[in-house]
Amino acid sequence: MAPKAKKGAQKGKAGEEEREEPLQAVVFADAFETKFSPFTLERPRCLLPLANTPLIEYTLEFLASAGVEEVILYCGNHTDQVEEYLKRSKWTRETAPLALDIIRSDARSVGDAMRDLDQKQLITGDFICVYGDVIANISMQAALWAHRTRREKDKKAIMTMILREAGDAHRTKSRNLRPVFVVDPEAQRCVHYEQLRPRDTPRLDIAEEVLVDHTEVEVREDLIDCGIDICTPEVLAQYTDNFDWQAPRRGFLYGVLKDYETNLLTIHTHITNEGYAARVKNLQAYDAVTRDILSRWTYPLCPDVNLLPDQSYQLHKGNVYMEHGVVLARSSTVKHRSVLGRATSVGAGSVISDSVIGRRCVIGNRVKIQGAYIWDDARIGDDTVIEKAVVAREAVIGQRCHVQAGALISYRVKLADGTAVVGGRKLTRMPTSKTADPEVVGEGGDGHEMEEDDEDELLAESLVSGDIYNLDAARISSDSISTLDSDEEEESLPEHHRRKSGRSESFASINSDESGDARRKAADFHHEATTSIIDALQKGDDADTIQLELQGLKLSSNAEDKQVRRAVATSLMKRLAALVDSGVSPKDAVAKTLLPNKLIIERCVGTGREQYEDQVEFLLYMQNDAMRRQQGAKILLHVCTSLAHNDLVEPEGFEAWWEDARSSSSEELLAVRADTKPLIDVLVDDDDEDEDEDDSE
Amino acid sequence: MPAAIVGETPSLSTFLKSLKSTDVESSIDLFISLLKRRQIKNSRPCALATAQLLLRVVAATRIRDVQQLIDRISEVGRRLVAAQPREMAVGNIVRRILGVVREVAEEDERDGSLGSGRVSGAASPDPSEARRPFLTKTFSGMSPLGQSVTVPHDFHPRVKTPMIEYTSPPGFDASAEREVKRPVLPSSASYAGLPPVSSLLSLLEDPLARSPIPTPPPGSSPRIQPMGKITESKEKIDVKAEVIDGIKELLDELEVVDNQIAENALDHIHSNEIILTHTSSQTVQKFLMTAARKRKFTVVHAEAYPNNHDETHATIVNGGKKGTGDEEEVDERWKPLTSMGITVILIPDTAVFALMSRINKVILAPHSVLANGSLLAAAGASTIALAAKSHRVPVVVLSGVYKLSPIYPFDTHELIEYGDPGKVVSYEEGEFMDKVDVINPLYDWVDADCVDLYITNLGGCAPSFLYRIVADHYRTEDIDLGGKGSS
């Protein structure tokens, strides 16, 4: 809209050419993670319905209300669907308040997208950068104004982060990671940033200069960071200069702060205590934000505002929102905090509370639905009970079923009559090649459990937030290993590791001396190393190349040997698991993967050394990883066999490993190594002979 | 003031500015989304924006016949009302403008029939009469427009000068007088004054009254078509210009409404009275200011926490909120009441009952007024009204006619909008809000029997008389705009 820009020029004080440019925003429709699988297997995350309105609508509405005139939307997977949807939405109509530019990209991270953006030269001035899953009603005006005045004075102030104050325990706050901002309150500058884990020793490594330079700093852990940033074009340039930055916080923010001495770039914060802001990062946040919306915390973005032109929600008592044409049997009850979409019918005697139900759903008689999310066109048979679960579009739940809290039932899955789905199950029909699993969906049902691997990690329990989290205290306190793995923003591994409780001890001892900075570096290294190895393995690069790359990486990030070992172990296991999953037998997989890469393993287990510590560690990593793979025990057995055959690990090494307390510290660990027992026995028995033979050779 | 930024948060002023340069459809959509996002809210901004927008709509529509224009306006109106049914001012303005169009059309028609020269005198009140059988009403509905030129002369005084007529005597007399006068004449006009034939005919024709051409004069049915054609050629210039004039008059009315209401101030506020008021309202502020020029009194101001307290504080300290209305409000010098030597006491809403025994008069500003005399006002108003009732303190409501809605409150719960609970419970109280559902109603519904007097820009009147003003201002055929979410 030209007029606004014009007006800005008229009203503005002298010398502000950049103000004539329209305000732009960049939206990352894809958050580059898979926290919403199995739903995201078929639909893009930004189109998942939140209180029956697609997520992207909230984000665009937020931007429009901030006066944004141009939106650049980055799509990752399912770009077609996003385009298709937006084409039919009000945002691409001629009368839309903002110009929407959809960019298809194969970016794998925010960093990639930013670099791409820099190349495309689409950004002309300062812009707002958000994820496609932000729900917010905070006023951007003050923040934009503060940002601009700061920019006028100081060209080095390249970014302003919008943060919302929230107490210690807010339901939309992530429970896994607590971002800690160290802020200079006077300059509103962020001087240090770290992510802490709950129950971790709260320790920050604040650089000395920070404390010298700033007379006053606030260490704040009570802020909700929902990824709304006001960026300058300089930010893009920085991303381009530092091609390894992936995540906006862990990569960019951290990097810029670290390089402050050299670049003198500053990042500022705008801390607001009014309005609502949250990101629907995972299912737990999905649940929390939905409840916020229904309780009108996001006002005016509530269902009865009818964001979509064809919606007709009305608010009834007790925060019940119903569209026109909902059919309720007289004896049915719809209790507080529920949403019912158009043409949904509820049978006699059914009770619905705290639930969101889409359009055209058919709910049978005497059904109990409590805290569930049921998307459009689902059918639910008589006498069924659904707890806090998600039932996606067109799913069919038979009669007398019981869907327990935390279950996720994806598109078009069909549950036969009388099926019980335990919490945490993820049922899907993707990939379609797999046939229905009657054990899960009952006779005549359709669907199967989602194939899980680390990449598709998601916390089923996270939907059932709160209690389960705390029950699993051991998991949360289990720690240092997981710190190596994760950054919520970009990493795929995190939750899983911690969920398996008890495993931690063994690794704590390995890594316990690392903290803060070192940890993060280690995590970076680990992440990069594993990705590069796995890529190489997939491509079938030869061992020399891999080794070379690994060496380079190791030197550049100053990693220790044991980190390399860990990276190698993890990536090999991952590759093996992938092969096994695709149908190759564990034995073949091992043969295919290990043998060509003998060299790498050899390097990192340091064969020939008297100390078997390296080998033990390597095996521990392997075992640990195997523990959460399907057929992990088998794989481990074959790996061990192969290692023994090729003399990569000496029998003494195996023995030391077997006896090491860390390898038997938990049930799962014991279970996974059980299969390997015979091999070890043989090896240990043969030990002496072997040695003799070795000597004689 | 952080206004001159590109990413300026859209508001009434940005909307009005953009209105000039963007095309009509975009403006409509923009207004709808602003309404939905509550970036334009409260009666006055909504009314202003709606009138301005419809002005654009009318100006941009190519009119071939009047019915098209009516259809177009009602279609736009329906969308606007559906976007935010609780902002009744939007619907009110749409109905008023529809009324203007119909008025112009009828007048035009009458001119045509005048040309035919036969029945004009007797028949002219007829079409509208037929159209509004329940209300036995006349053209006076369009009072602010002053366009009912061809209305028989005896209708005029009441039509054009209600202000003059009713402002001088104190409110009660005015309404009483009005009430006495009103029913007599129109009914005599409709039942006694008209030839029986024409009224019968028009009765029969009633269902057809919505046809493009206003109800024809009796006995001329074969001639309808040619006549319509003839008048159309005139209409092209005429109707549009007339309607635009009508809308402009409506905008003028919106502008002067506060002054007109304030003219009554001295009749109601006497020296040394203690007046209780609630939230910030330009109308009330102006009313009190006008009285303060002549008299000394005390104002007790309830702050309307948590939704409006900021504005209330600003009103008391600076005389008005800043920043929102940089359009025409700027030239009005807003001074705080205290600068005129008035004692203002700020109290929390909870203290209202305790203080009520000392209050002489309660002055409220509504969000909207309903046809039965009940009203919606900022949350807290109900408490005040009930407290006043139990202490027998008169409650005076200041409301422009544009806030007066023909809607009848069948379900008062539905009329109330619920806001952000974050204003009541802090967002930081994570655990608390996890377990407790907090509701924050933005408005209260106050029943008609809690109100003693309404002061509109037409003068004072009793709540029970409001239906009359409604009938004067809105056509029955417009009351239901179609997809109305009210009933």
Interface residues (C-beta under 8 A of the other chain):
Chain A: M1 A2 P3 K4 A5 K7 G8 K11 G12 K13 R19 E20 E21 P22 L23 E61 A64 S65 A66 G67 V68 E69 K90 R93 E94 T95 A96 P97 G125 I128 N137 S139 M140 Q141 A142 L144 W145 R148 R164 E165 A166 G167 D168 A169 H170 R171 K173 D222 N273 E274 G275 Y276 S295 R296 W297 T298 Y299 P300 L301 V305 N306 L307 S312 Q314 L315 K317 N319 H336 R337
Chain B: P2 A3 A4 I5 V6 G7 E8 T9 P10 T14 K17 S18 K20 S21 T22 D23 E25 S26 I28 D29 L30 S33 K36 R37 R38 Q39 A82 A83 H413 E414 Y418 G419 D420 P421 G422 S426 Y427 E428 E429 G430 E431 M433 D434 D437 V438 I439 N440 G485
